[in-house]
Amino acid sequence: MAASVASSDGLSSIPRLLARNVRQYGDKPAYREKEYGIWQSWTWSEAAEEIEALALGFLDIGLEPGDYVAIIGRNRPHFYWTMVAAQMAGAVPVPVYQDSVAEEIAYVLDHCGARFAVVEDQEQVDKIIEIKDRLPALTDIIYVDKRGMRKYDHTHLTPYAEVQNIGRAAKGRHEAELKRRSDALGWDDTCVMLYTSGTTGRPKGVVLSNRNIIETSRASAEFDHLRRDESILAYLPMAWVGDFIFSVGQAYWCGFCVCCPENTTTMYENLHEIGPTYFFAPPRYFEERITVITIRMEDAGRLKRWLYTTAMAFAKRVGPQILDGKSVSGWDRFKYWLGDILVYGPVRSRAGMSHVRVAYTAGEAIGPEIFDFWRSLGINLKQLYGQTEASVFITQQPDNEVRADTVGVPSPGVELRIAESGEVFYRSPGVFVEYYKNPESTASTKDAEGWVATGDAGFIEEGTGHLRIIDRAKDVGKLKDGSLFAPKYVENKLKFYPNILEAVVHGADRNMCTAFINIDLTAVGNWAERNNIAYASYQELAGHKQVLDTIQSHIEEVNESLSTDPMLSGCQIHRFLVLHKELDADDGELTRTRKVRRNIISEKYGDLVNALYDGSPKISTETEVTYEDGRKGSIRATLEIRDARTFEVRPTTLEAAE
């Protein structure tokens, strides 16, 4: 029935939502972008004119219905306009991660058979030119930023603004055809194709229809009471489904404003300037901000540190209760109000979250300590559980039912079931159409009744209906003694510490758990400077005795915490090492969405894994690395391997009292 609501109103495509927004909110802001230090703004009417000009230009230079248009660049209104213009012309937009190397771009563009590539600047043009001979379908490259492009061969290169000018000049010739194509778009036509991050192999092209995107946007917006006057900061990769659903789907359904930062390095300042009301960030973002706050407090005077520590300890106890409308004494409310003036408010302001009504995190599990930290500040941070194949939303957390240990209840229109194996399955109006040119994977992921296998292990709580995710189904295993092995849970607890950027826990089918650690160079470097410790590189700092001592203390604190959980106590870490390099997407160790590729890491660092288990106190190794300019090199290191203290399983304080 829900599907018929939007379709009966004629809102069966993004271009139709655009037309409605022009009618209803024509003079309201649709996009903002900071450029050259100045915020520029476009109303819905102005944005529609920009989009139409580009769509007409596409028609004039030969874009046909069913063509694929690759989009590569940072978050800018121009690229969101490109997505909608391509749809109006009957084509399919295919956003690509802007930090992808040429080889990764070549795979995506060749796989989808892109005819047009709309890119940001010289860097992206150079990548396309490098691989163009391998892309027989590609005919035109359109670029936004002209800097450095004057001496290029423009046989197949066209400035973005020129395509728009061509469109404006050709409006009389193509206006009727553009309207015909746009009006022909239906509920089941393709809205966008997004490629998965490829944690286990080659990325797959996920085909999402107008029905998928619009119905999911409508239902999720209603769930959180999103309004036209919301504003968001669009800074996450446009190739990621989360950005598409927030910055296109929900933005067009609700008619709210999408704000684009000046560049990736000014994102935090721009967030502070915009003060969004609706915000999304992956767990790593919230981890990094805690690191920044912690460093600032360590550099502060003794009184300020005491005030912060005391206030945060109090906030952790009562902040989430106040946020959820639970009973709190008048005295505690007064103390929290005072703390809000002195500590919580300034921290929220510095984080750019003073006006946030709803904030979400997803992509991977967030550590409970990190989650509770932000909610204790009065920020309505929630977890959602989703996938590209679901058009993001599978579960959401209702207001006043937010917990760190669950991912909420099924989103409106979503059905859940748990297989005998413990794997979570779902179906909904947002379920993807297919994997492009991959019927085998489509059939193995989605059955004939529309149920999709998530690949995650979990269970639904009796009574509350909340879903709890344990870990990736393929990662959850057993130790040799039969106890549960859930690496991501342990890794998230470790990453709460500002000194730890990344952790990879090993242990499946082995007699104990061990870990690789990446230090956070910002946090640890700040500590080194305060203590007058000189270092020349990440590798040198990572091997420093005091750094290793600190990491060991963090691991032992996590082990003590795990010892109170009978189900996960076997995941205590017995041995660890600090890696000599940061895990890097360019080296294939992380996906472009910063997820760990466990199989690749286990294979690439097999000698280090073996050393963790054979009792070696040290290990010498050599590792191939990729530099920023694409050159390959290698680094050598001798790593110290340490034993960490483990603890006997003991009941929690509550269990002991009972």
N, C-alpha and C positions, 0 to 999 in steps of 0.2 A: 504494500500500500504506500510505503514511504517513497518508493521510486516514482510513483505516479504523481506525487505532490509537485515535485520540481518539473517533471515532464509536462504535466497538464498546464503549468504556468508558462510553458514555452521556454523554460530555462534548461535546455538539454545540451548546452555546450558553453564553453568559456566565452566565445564571442557574443552569445546571446545574453550572458550575464553582464558583459561589458556594456551592451546596448541598454540593458535595464539600469545599470549604474549611471550611465550618462543621463537617462531620463530623470532618475530620482535624485541623484547626488552630483549632477554635472559640475557644480561650482565648488565641490568639496575636494580636499586633497586626496589624490590617489597614490602619488609617488613623491618621495623626496630623495635627493642625493646631495652629498657634500662634495663639492669640487672646487679646488683652488681656495679652500678655506671658507667657502660660502655655501649655505644650504639653498639649493634650488628646489622648486616645487612645481608639480604638474597636477592640475585638477583632472577629474575623470573625463571631462570633455576634451581637455588638451591631450591627455594620454590617448584617447580614442583617435584623435586626429593623427598623432604620431604613428599609431599602429596601422591605421588605414593607409597612410602614405607608404609605409614599408610593405604592406601586403600588396598594394597596387604595383609597387616597384618589383616585387617578386614575380608577379604575373608578367610584367613587361620583359623581364630577362629570362623567362622561360620556365618558371616553377610550375609543375604539373600536380594534379591531385594524386595523393599517394606517395609523393616524393618525401625523402627524409632530409631534415635540416639540422645539422650538428651545430651546437652552441657551446663556445668555449671562452670563458672569461669569468672575472669576479662579479659579484652581485652588483648589477647596474640596471636602472630602468630600461635601457636599450635592449638588454637581453630578455627581460620579462616581456617587453613589447614584441621582441622577435618570436617568442613562443606563441603569443596570441595571433600575431600576423601570419605565421606559418599555418596555424589552425584555420584562420579565415580563408586562406588560399587552398585549403584542402590537404595540406601537407602535415607531416608528423614531426614535432620538435624532439630533438635528442640531445639534452644537455650532457656535457662531458666534463669530468673533473679538470679544472684548470691547471692543477699541478701535475697532471699526468705527463709522463715522458712520451716522446714521439712514438715509441713502440706500442704503448697502451692506447694512444689515440688512433694509431693505424688499425689496431684490432677492432675498435668500436666502429669507426667510420667504414671500414671494409665490411664488417658483419652486417651493418644496417643498410649499406649501399647508399650512403649520404651523397646527394647531388650538390648541396650547398653547405658551406661551413661559414658561420658567422662568428668571428673571433674578436678578441679585444684589441690586441696590439701586435707590435713587431715580434715579440717573443712567440706568440701563438702562430703567427704567420710563418715564422721560420720552421716551427715544428711541422706544419702542414706541408710546406714546400719540400722538406726533407723526405717525407713519405708519399708525396703526391703520385709518384710513378707506380705505387702499389695500390692506388685507389682509382680504378678505371671509371667508376661512376661519378666521381667528384668533378664538377665543371666550373664552379665559381667559389671564390673565397671573398668574403665581405668583412672588412675590418672597421672598428669603431675609432681607434686612436691613430691619427695620421703620423705621429712622431716617428722619424726614422724610415718612413716608407717611400720617400720621394724618388729614390733611385732604383726601386724595384721594377721588374717587368710587370706591367699592369694588364697583360693580356687576359689573365683570369683573376685579377685583383680589382676590387671596387670598394671605395669608401662607403660606409654605412649611410652617411648623410646624402651621398650622391644617389644611392638607390632610392632613398625617400624622395629626393627631388625628381627623379625619373618617374616615380609613382604619382607625385602631384601633377606633373605635366601630362601624364597619360591617363588621368582620372576619367576623362570623357570616353576613352576607348575601352577601359577595363572595368569601370564601375559596375556595370550590369553583370559581368561575368563574376566579379568578386562577390557580389550579393548572392548570385546563384549558388556559388560554392559554399559560402558561409551559411546560407539558409538550408542547404542540403545536409548540413552536419546533424547527425542524430544521436540518440541516447547511447547507441552501441558502437559508434565510430571511435577510432583511437584518439585519445586526448594527448598522450605523451608516451614516449618509450624511455625508460630509465634502466640503466645497467647496474646490476648488483655489484657489491664491493669485491666479490671473488675471494672469499676467505679460503675456499677449498679448491679452487681451479679458475678457469676462465670466467670472466663476468658473463652473466646471462642478460639478454634484453627483455625486460619485463614490460609487456604491453598492457597499458591501463586505459580503459575507455572513459568517455564522458560520464557514463553512469557511475563508474568506480569513483572518480574524483569528486563529482558534484554531490552524490549522495553521501559520501564519507565526510565531505566538508560541511554539508548541511547538518548532519547528525552530530558531529563533534562540536560544531559551533553552538548548537542548541544545548548540548550537554553542559558547556561552560558559560552559557549566556553571553557569548561574544556579540559585540554591537558594532555599529558602523563607526563609532568614534574611537575604536581601539587604534593603537599604533604599534607596529613591530619593527625591529631592526633586522633586516635581511642580510645576514653575514655568513651563513653556512653554505657549503657548496651547492650550487644550483642543480648539480647532477644527483643530489641526494633527495630521496622522496620526501623527507621531512620539510625541506625548504619549499618544494613544489606545493605541498598541501597547505602550508602556512602562508606562503607568499603569493600563491596563485589561487589555489582552491578556496581556502577560507577567506582570503582577501577579496576575491571577486564575489563570493557568496554574500559576505557581510557588507562589502563596500568600504572596508577600512584602509588606512594608509600604510604603504610599505616604504620604509626608509632604508636607504643604502649607504653604508659608510664610505668615507673618502678612499680608504684602502685598507688592506688587512691589518696594517700596523697601527691604524688609528681607531680600530674598532672599539676599544674600551672608552676612549674619550668621546667618540660619537654616541656610544650607548648612554653615557652620562648626560650628553646634550639632549638627546631625544627623550630619554625617560619613558621607555615604552610601557604600555599597560599589559601587553601580552608578550611573553618571552619564552623562547625555547633554547636550550643548550645541552650538549652531551655531558655526561658525567665528568669528562676530562676538564671541561671549562670550569665547573664548580670546584674541582680539585685545584686547578691552577689559581683561582681567585683566593682560595683559602691560603695557598702558599704565599701569595702576594701580601695578604692581610697579616699573616704570621710574621713575615719578614719585617713589615712596617712596625709591628708591635715589638719585635726584638730590638729594633733600632730606637724605640721610644724610651723616654725616661722612666725611672723606677715607678713613680706615682701613676703614670699613664698605663704602664704594663699591669700594675696591680689592679687598677680600675677596670681595665679590659678583661683580665682573667676572672675577677670576681663577678663582674656583670654577666659574662658569658656562661659561667657555671650556674648562675641563677636562671638565666634565659633558657638553658638546656632543660631545666626542670619544669618551668611554667610556660615558656613561650609557645610551644606547640599546643598546650591545653587552651591557652587564650585564643590562639588562631582558630582552633576547632570549636570554639564556643562552649567549652566545658567549664565546669564549676571551679572557680579559683577564688580564694579569699580576697576581701577588699584590700587588705594590707599587701598581699602579693601583687595585686593589680597596680597598686600605687607604686611599689618598688619597680615593677616592670615599666610603668609609665616614665618614671624617673630615669631608668636605664635606657629607655628609648630616646630620651632627650640627649643623654650624655654619650651613649655608645651605639645602640642598635640603629638609630636613625642615621647618624653619620656614616656607619659602615654600609648601610643600604644605599645611601646617597653616593658614596664612593664607588660602589659596585654598579651604579646606574639603575637601581631597582626600587627607587623611592615610590614610583607610581604603578608598579607591577600589581595587577589584580590576580593574574593566573600565570604561573611559570611551570614549564614542563621539562623533564629530562627523560631521555630514552637513548636507544642505540646499544647500550649494554647496561648491566646492573650497576647501580650506584651504591657505594659503601654506606651503611646505615649511619655511621658517624658524620659523614659529609652531608647526607640528607638532613639529619637532625640539626646540624649546625645552621643551615640556611633557614629551616622552618623556625628555629628558636629566635631568629631575628625578626620574625613576623612576615616572612615572605611565603606566599601561598604556593610553595613548590610541590609539584606532584610528579609521580612517575606514570608514564604510559608504556604500554607494551605494544609493539607493532613491527611491521615488516614492509618492505617495498611491495611484496605480493599482496598485501592487505590494503594498499593505499594508506599506509601508516597504521591506522587505529585498529587494535584488537581489544585492548582493555584500557580503561581510564579510571582514575580515582575520584569519586564524588567528593565534594566539599564535606568536611567533618568526618570523612572516613579515610583519611590519608594516613598510611602507615609505611614504614621503611621496609617491612618484610614482605609486602605484597605489591602487585602491580595493578590492583584494583579489580573492578567488575567488568563484564563484557560491555564494550561500547554499544550504543544504540544500534540495533539491527544485527549484532554479532552473536553467533552461537558458538559455544565451546564444548569440547568433549576431550576426555583424557583416555588415550589408548592403554591397553593392558601393559605395554612397555613403559608407560609413564610419559609418553610423548604427547604434547599438546596439539590438538587439531582445532581449526576454526572454519567457519564459513560466514559470508556476509555480502552485502551489495558491493563492498569494496574489493572483493576477490578478483585478482588479475585475470585477464583474458587468456594469455598464454605466454610462454617464453618464445621469443621470436626465433623462427627457424630451428626450434628444438623441441619437437613433439615428445621425444622420449623423457626429457626432464619435466615437461609439463605434466605428462601422465603420471610420473613418479611422485610429483608434488601435490597435484590436485586430482581427486578422483571424480568419477562420473556424477556424483551428487554434489560436487562443489566443495567438499571438505579439503582443506589444505593442511599439509604436515608442516609444522613450524621448525622441526629439528631441535626443539627445546624440551627439556624434561620439567614437569611441574605437577601441581595438584590443585584442586579447587577446595577451599575450606568449607566444611559443613557449617551451616548457620549464616555465615557472612556472604558466601558466594564469591569471595575474593580469590584471585588466582595467585599462586606462589610459584615462581620460577626457580628451580634449583640451579640449573646450568644448561649449557648446550648439551643436548642428548648425546651427541658423539663424544663430548668431553667428559661427561659424568661416567665414572667407572668404579672400579674396586681396587683397593690395595691387595697385596697378597694374602693378608689375613682376613679379607672379606669386608673390611670396613669401607664406608663410602668415600669416594674421591670426587670432590667438586672444586676444581682449581679456581674458577672465576670468583667464587665466594671469598676464598682466601686472598686472592689478588686484590680485590676491592678493599678488604680490610687493611692490607698493606699500603695501598695508595692513599689512604687517609692521611698518612704522614707526609708533611710537605717535602721532606728530603727524598721521597720515593716517587719517581715519575711513572715507572712501569715495572710490573712484576710478571714473571712467567713461572708457574708452579708445575713441577713434574711429579709423577707418582703412580700413574695407572699401571696396574699389574706388577708393581714393585713393592719392596718391603717397607718403604718409607717415602715421605714427601721431601722434595728439595726445591730450590728456587734460584732463578736468575733475577737479579735486581738491576734496574737502571736508576741512577740517582737523578734528581732534578738539579740541573746545573745552576739554575737561578738561585734556588734556596741554599744549596750547599756552597755555591760560590760566594753568596752573601755572608754565610757563616765563616768561610775562610778569610774573607777580607776583614771582618770584625776581629778575628783572632790573629791577624797578621801572618796568615799562612800563605806562602807564595805557591802558585801552581802555573804550569804552562799550557795545560790541555785538560780536556775532560778525562782522558785516560789517567793522567797523573793524579787528579783529584779523586777519581773513583777508587784508586788503590791506596789512598792515604790511610794510615792506621786509625786515626780518630774518626774518619768517615766510616770505616768498616765497623768500628766499635759502636757507633751510633746506629747504623743499619742493623747490627746484631741485636741491639736493645729493642728496636722496633719489632723485629721478628719475634723476639721472646715475649714481648707484650701481646702480640697477636696469638702466639701459642698458648699463653695463659688464658686469653679470652676463649679460644677454641676448646680448651679443656673443660669448659662448663657446658659444652654442647655435646651430649653423648653421640649424636648422629654424625657430627663432623670432627670429633676430637682426633680421629685418625689422620686428619689433614694437617696436623702440626708439622712445621718445617724443621727437619733435622739438620740439614746442611744447606749452605747457600754460597753464592759468589756474586760479586758485583761486576757486571759486564764492562768490557773495556771500550765500548761504543754504545751510542744510543740506538735503539731499534728504529729503523727507518723504512718508510714506504718505498723510497727509491731503491732500497736494497731488497725489496720483496718481503721484508719481515713484518710489515704492517700493511693493512689495506689503506686505500685513500681516505677511509673514514676512521682510521687509527685503530682498527681492530687487529689483535694479534693473530698472525698466521702460525698456529702452533706446529703444524706438521713441518712447515718450512724451517722454523726455528730449531725444532728437534733434529732435523736432518743437517742443517747448516752448522749447528754447534754440537754435533754428535760427540766430539771429543770432550767437550766441557760437561755434557750430560753424563758421560761415562765416568769422568773424574769425580763427579759428585757422588757416585755410587760405589766407586772402588776404593774409597778411603784416602785418595791422594790429597796431600796438604796444599799442593800447588799444581798448576797446569800451564804450560806454554802453548800458545796458539797463534795462528795467523788467519786473518779474516779479510775477504775482499770487500771493498766499499765503493760506493758510487758518489762522486763529488757533484756539487751543484751544477757544474757545466757539462755533466754527463760522462766525464772521464772516469775510468776505473783505476783503482789502486788497491793497496793492501796495508793493513796495520798489524804489527806484532805486539804481543803482550804476554807477561807471565802473571797469572791471576792467583790470588790467595783464596783458598777454599776454607770456610769456617764451619765449625759445628755450633748449632744453636741449642740452647736449653729447651727441653720439652717438659710437659707437666702431666701428672696423672689425671685421669678423668675424675672430675668432682662435680657435685650438683651446684646449681646456681643458688644464690642466697634465698630466693623464694622457695625453691625445692627443699632446701635444708630446713627452712622454717616449718614447712608442712610435715 
